[in-house]
């Protein structure tokens, strides 16, 4: 077999690759430099494709759904002091300034566990979503006993309601109890972080190539 890079021009004996079906004169300076250069350009292309793929995925997700994280804490009743965190998502098309959407099923996803019961958008939902002057979510109401006019709490059941800064829950055979809630937009990886990571990989390969060349 001929050297993949120099096609046998080198007079030195080639090294045979163990995982690829090509031969490189790795001990010959010209072939070594060419192979390192090829590897550098390949890595640059791979990192660029990775970053563009991640950005495309994030951009696509951001264009269709909006996700918020929330935390509830019981301040009264048998579960007083218990805290739970969760997240919910809805279509970004709902973010219309100064809009109050009172309807069932506005949440496209929900992840929340309370009193050892895990709820999803299929078992708990809106309520309503209330958007402020800038289109950001100002308030909301969701729970496991809702209709198009709001959220409800029944004493003696396992009902719960999360509404902006308030939280209520009940337990079987007992009354309705209260708590607090908070919410904020879910964080996503910053593009600059991904860019620095990609640049670091390329820089490491370039530095390695320069060191080998100087040697």
C-alpha positions as CSV (number, residue, x, y, z in Angstrom):
1,X,0.0,0.0,0.0
2,X,1.1,3.5,-0.7
3,X,1.3,6.3,1.8
4,X,-2.1,8.1,1.8
5,X,-0.5,11.5,1.9
6,X,2.6,11.3,-0.2
7,X,1.6,8.3,-2.4
8,X,4.9,6.5,-1.7
9,X,7.2,9.4,-2.5
10,X,8.9,9.1,0.9
11,X,11.6,6.5,1.1
12,X,11.0,5.7,4.7
13,X,9.1,2.7,5.8
14,X,5.4,3.5,6.5
15,X,3.6,2.9,9.8
16,X,0.4,0.8,9.4
17,X,-2.8,2.2,11.0
18,X,-4.5,-0.3,13.3
19,X,-8.0,1.2,13.0
20,X,-8.1,2.8,9.6
21,X,-7.2,1.4,6.2
22,X,-4.6,3.9,5.2
23,X,-0.9,4.1,5.5
24,X,1.0,7.2,6.8
25,X,4.7,7.9,6.9
26,X,4.3,9.1,10.5
27,X,8.1,9.2,11.0
28,X,8.6,11.5,8.0
29,X,8.4,15.2,8.8
30,X,6.4,16.2,5.7
31,X,3.8,13.5,6.1
32,X,3.6,14.1,9.9
33,X,2.9,17.8,9.4
34,X,0.3,17.1,6.7
35,X,-1.4,14.5,8.9
36,X,-1.5,16.9,11.8
37,X,-2.8,19.7,9.6
38,X,-5.6,17.4,8.2
39,X,-6.5,16.4,11.8
40,X,-6.7,20.1,12.8
41,X,-9.0,21.0,9.9
42,X,-11.2,17.9,10.6
43,X,-11.5,18.8,14.3
44,X,-12.4,22.4,13.4
45,X,-15.1,21.2,11.2
46,X,-16.4,18.7,13.8
47,X,-16.5,21.4,16.5
48,X,-18.2,23.9,14.2
49,X,-20.9,21.3,13.2
50,X,-21.4,20.4,16.9
51,X,-21.9,24.1,17.9
52,X,-24.2,24.8,15.0
53,X,-26.2,21.7,15.8
54,X,-26.6,22.6,19.5
55,X,-27.5,26.2,18.6
56,X,-30.0,24.9,16.1
57,X,-31.6,22.6,18.6
58,X,-31.8,25.3,21.3
59,X,-33.1,27.8,18.8
60,X,-35.8,25.4,17.6
61,X,-36.8,24.6,21.2
62,X,-36.9,28.2,22.2
63,X,-39.1,29.1,19.2
64,X,-41.8,26.7,20.2
65,X,-41.9,26.3,24.0
66,X,-41.1,28.4,27.0
67,X,-40.1,26.7,30.3
68,X,-40.3,28.0,33.9
69,X,-38.9,26.6,37.1
70,X,-40.9,26.9,40.3
71,X,-40.6,26.1,44.0
72,X,-43.4,25.6,46.5
73,X,-43.1,25.5,50.3
74,X,-45.9,24.5,52.7
75,X,-46.2,26.9,55.6
76,X,-49.1,25.2,57.4
77,X,-50.8,21.8,57.9
78,X,-49.2,18.3,58.2
79,X,-46.7,19.0,55.5
80,X,-45.5,22.4,56.9
81,X,-41.9,23.0,56.0
82,X,-41.9,20.6,53.0
83,X,-40.5,22.1,49.8
84,X,-40.7,20.8,46.3
85,X,-39.4,22.1,42.9
86,X,-40.7,21.6,39.5
87,X,-41.0,23.0,35.9
88,X,-43.7,23.7,33.4
89,X,-43.7,24.6,29.7
90,X,-46.1,26.3,27.3
91,X,-46.2,27.4,23.7
92,X,-44.3,30.6,23.0
93,X,-47.2,31.8,20.8
94,X,-49.1,32.4,24.0
95,X,-46.7,35.2,25.1
96,X,-48.9,38.0,23.9
97,X,-48.5,41.3,25.9
98,X,-51.4,42.1,28.3
99,X,-53.2,38.8,27.7
100,X,-55.1,36.7,30.2
101,X,-55.5,33.2,28.9
102,X,-58.1,31.3,30.9
103,X,-58.4,27.8,29.4
104,X,-57.7,24.1,30.1
105,X,-54.5,22.4,29.0
106,X,-52.3,25.4,28.3
107,X,-49.3,23.7,29.7
108,X,-47.5,21.5,27.2
109,X,-45.5,19.8,30.0
110,X,-45.3,19.7,33.8
111,X,-42.9,18.0,36.1
112,X,-43.9,18.3,39.8
113,X,-44.0,15.9,42.8
114,X,-45.9,16.7,46.0
115,X,-46.8,14.5,48.9
116,X,-45.2,11.5,47.1
117,X,-47.4,12.0,44.0
118,X,-45.8,13.0,40.6
119,X,-47.9,15.1,38.3
120,X,-47.6,15.8,34.6
121,X,-49.5,17.9,32.1
122,X,-51.9,15.0,31.7
123,X,-52.8,14.9,35.4
124,X,-52.5,18.6,36.3
125,X,-52.8,21.7,34.2
126,X,-54.2,25.2,33.8
127,X,-56.2,27.3,35.1
128,X,-54.9,30.3,33.4
129,X,-51.7,32.1,32.2
130,X,-51.4,35.9,32.7
131,X,-48.9,37.8,30.6
132,X,-47.7,41.4,31.4
133,X,-47.0,44.4,29.2
134,X,-43.7,42.9,27.8
135,X,-45.3,39.5,27.1
136,X,-43.5,37.8,30.1
137,X,-45.5,35.6,32.4
138,X,-46.8,37.6,35.3
139,X,-49.0,35.0,37.0
140,X,-50.5,31.6,36.5
141,X,-52.7,29.0,38.1
142,X,-52.5,25.3,37.6
143,X,-53.4,22.2,39.7
144,X,-55.1,18.9,39.6
145,X,-58.7,20.2,39.9
146,X,-59.2,22.9,37.3
147,X,-61.6,24.2,34.7
148,X,-61.7,27.0,32.2
149,X,-62.6,29.5,34.9
150,X,-59.8,28.8,37.3
151,X,-58.2,26.4,39.9
152,X,-60.1,24.8,42.8
153,X,-59.2,23.1,46.1
154,X,-61.3,20.5,47.7
155,X,-60.9,19.7,51.4
156,X,-60.1,16.1,52.3
157,X,-58.5,15.2,48.9
158,X,-55.1,15.3,47.4
159,X,-55.8,18.5,45.5
160,X,-53.1,21.2,45.1
161,X,-53.0,24.6,43.4
162,X,-49.9,26.6,42.4
163,X,-50.7,30.2,41.6
164,X,-47.9,32.8,41.1
165,X,-46.6,33.4,44.7
166,X,-49.2,31.3,46.5
167,X,-49.6,27.5,47.1
168,X,-52.4,25.5,48.6
169,X,-52.8,21.8,49.2
170,X,-55.0,19.4,51.0
171,X,-54.6,15.9,52.3
172,X,-57.0,13.0,52.6
173,X,-59.3,13.3,55.6
174,X,-58.1,16.8,56.5
175,X,-58.5,20.4,55.5
176,X,-56.9,22.9,53.1
177,X,-53.5,24.3,53.9
178,X,-51.3,27.1,52.6
179,X,-47.8,27.8,51.4
180,X,-45.7,30.0,49.2
181,X,-44.5,29.7,45.6
182,X,-41.9,31.3,43.4
183,X,-41.1,31.0,39.7
184,X,-38.5,32.1,37.2
185,X,-37.6,31.3,33.5
186,X,-35.5,28.1,33.2
187,X,-31.9,28.7,32.4
188,X,-30.3,27.5,29.2
189,X,-26.6,27.1,28.2
190,X,-25.2,30.5,27.0
191,X,-23.8,30.5,23.4
192,X,-20.6,32.1,24.6
193,X,-19.9,29.2,26.8
194,X,-20.2,26.7,23.9
195,X,-18.1,29.0,21.7
196,X,-15.3,29.1,24.3
197,X,-15.4,25.3,24.6
198,X,-15.1,24.8,20.8
199,X,-12.3,27.4,20.5
200,X,-10.4,25.6,23.3
201,X,-10.4,22.3,21.5
202,X,-9.2,23.9,18.3
203,X,-6.5,25.8,20.1
204,X,-5.3,22.7,21.9
205,X,-4.8,20.9,18.6
206,X,-3.1,23.9,17.0
207,X,-0.7,24.2,20.0
208,X,0.2,20.5,19.8
209,X,0.9,20.9,16.1
210,X,3.2,23.9,16.7
211,X,5.1,22.0,19.4
212,X,5.6,19.0,17.2
213,X,6.8,21.3,14.3
214,X,9.3,23.1,16.5
215,X,10.7,19.7,17.8
